[in-house]
Amino acid sequence: MSYPYQVKSLEEYKAAYAKSEADPGAFWAEIASHFSWRKKWDTALEWNFTEPKVEWFKGGRLNITENCIDRHLEKNGNTPALIWESNDPDEAHRSLTYRQLYEKVCQFSHVLRNNGVKKGDRVCIYMGMIPELAIAVLACARVGAIHSVVFGGFSAQSIADRIQDAQATVVVTCDGAFRGAKDIPLKGMIDDALVTCPSVKRVIVCTRTRTPVSMIKGRDTWWEDEIRKVETQGLTDFPAEEMDSEDPLFILYTSGSTGKPKGVVHTHGGFMIFTAYTFVNMFQYKPGEIHFCTADIGWITGHSYIVYGPLGAGATSLMFEGVPTWPDAGRFWQIVDKYKVNILYTAPTAIRSLMGYGTQYLEGYQLDSLRVLGTVGEPINEEAWHWYHKNVGKEKCPVVDTWWQTETGGTMISNLAGITPAVPSFATLPMPGIHPVLIDEKGEEVKGNGVSGNLCIKYPWPAILRTTYGDHERCRTNYFATYSNLYFTGDGALRDENGMYRITGRVDDVLNVSGHRIGTAEVENAINMHTGVVESAVVGFPHDIKGQGIYAFVIYSGGHSNDEQLTRQDILQTVSRVIGPIAKPDKIQFVKGLPKTRSGKIMRRILRKIAEGETAQLGDTTTLLDPGVVEEIVVGKV
Ligand code: WT7
């Protein structure tokens, strides 16, 4: 069995692509016709990239959860929708069929309603990777609320910024979260955040770690108590709120080149179509297969390919609470064998880290259920690609290298498993409906093959971001103003002789650390909050496992102690407090001055070269205000 919108051969890929190029609206409308709508749309696509304004399936009425859950009940009610594997290998797994997921989501939708959540309200979700996280996300969508999931590794300050920006009224969290050997105090973090968040009226706390937590009368309530109330009230089914195709589904904050994260907004109709379509096609999913995406739902990958995409296709999605290296570096392989996983989708950084532990951790595992392997989040180096293909896929499984972004909602450039060719370190060909163009320094399109440039996209696709929450102008300047009539990705790419795309990395001041996006300006702001810091400049440098590491050059005025090591630790603590542990610099170098132009601009190009260890070719330093500082920095490199 296959899906009506599944591309099954290279010829079909070419045909779909040609069709999408001729008329993007008609192409996606045909795909959308295979989903359930309460009312069909009036127009498939209306758009301009100048405002920008993009509207898909305008006038169409639906609720994404009816497509992800209700639609499957009749035929596949007993198919597992979600399988959950605990952080602790000895704890029993949990499995929810589509029927059971329906019941849980309806119940929690009632809980949200009972707690005053209405259509359009913003709900912040800060939880560990337990089934209740997926349930909370889906329940928000079902009642028409806009979810904003915040990754459990962000600090109280970062949560507060996100809650304030979205003016969230309800927070859903856990007492704590297990991650490897760690126990993360989520509720404590929320309590700290809420000191500055008067918009929040209610906090719903799900029990996981049994860490002692404070519960404030009138504001905080237990998830389990709320469910009990709903049961006593005899509330079961929850009719999904009817949404417009263009109503916002969620906000997800992501870093840019300024200090403040942006709230990327996605909508019901477009996100539903694009995630299900790309899920089925890139992995060539077959009904009944087990799909294991190792991401956290706190990132876009989890939204698109743990929750909405797989469920939209009626698939079985495996959710894992833990980390790849705990209790040992064989954890993924043990899970693959335990559930007979067919599709494994993970990040290059995880592959490189496991590669570092050695192949002995793969011994004893069969891994023969695997059919497709996928990677996402950052460029994959050839060595890691081959290691994955050989040791995990036993040279039988196609590896799909999927390039996309929080803003694109789903995969844009990727090979289709076993259908279009795979090339190590290349994302290869665009998905049908995606029209990439490369732009040179002069702002002109570079045509033909064997060329490189800044990667842009020509037409809208259904899951393109619609706005940045509360600040549409920021969306315009960030993505649509660099080149007229194009969406600018912020990535550089090359197109080889065969028309295959290879993503070469960010061309803006954004770092990709272990597949997580971090803005250099954000890290600098955090470092500068430390009392003794006068100024700082942050750049990336190549890191064997993380892909990119964070290198900070810091001008320090001195403090009560002359202990450099302790000061470094203090700065790391400051960054942890302000952003979260994921943004901690790997290297801190104290400097007397930073290389600046006469107009006061920091010359990052030079700092980047130094951090990369390329001190011999620093290029032209004559325009610097004080060329002497460069020498000093080179000498003091850490
Ligand atoms: C940035 C987007 C896509 C979900 C996870 C990250 C980089 C992503 C690839 C890939 C090379 C990649 C890009 C992109 N990136 N996938 N397959 N090959 N680079 O989402 O946090 O929005 O980051 O990740 O630089 O712009 P994100």
Residues whose N, C-alpha, C, O or C-beta is under 5 A from the ligand:
A	BS01	WT7	T301 T375 V376 G377 E378 P379 I380 D401 T402 W403 W404 Q405 T406 E407 T489 D491 I503 G505 R506 G515 R517
